[in-house]
């Protein structure tokens, strides 16, 4: 799937994120299902756009998208220093900063070592390398994440 073949709500949402992110100071990434669609996977449903960035940038991005910061209780599998949603975009946008995932009894930071620029129309967006994304899903370890590992591995095979 090329970026031009994305569903209209996803394409419009990605453009909105890219435009709102133009003034961010630190590196940021789109990850999750939206990134998988940008890699070219066609057989997935993308319910939202997940963005990982620095705390100050997360607040700025949420403000630019008309979103709100939601207090994170730090329970369950994930926690973020800043977490928020922008539901009034063409597709829900979820913004996270200093994301961590529970690994047994400990919290492990979620970070990407790579950053690849892609375009939707003329709007630049950033995604991690597919291998970084595979490592993330393995770290998460849920059945749906491991299924995504299989999908992503087919792209690099």
ABEGO torsion letter per residue (X at the ends): XBAAABBAAAAAAAAAAAAAAAABABBBBBBEAAAAAAAGBAABBBABBBBBBBAAAAAAAAAAAGBBBBBBAGBEABBBABBBBBAABABBBBBBBGBBBBBEABBBBBBBABBBBBBBEABBBBBBBAAAAAAAAAAAGBAAAAAAAAAAAAAAX
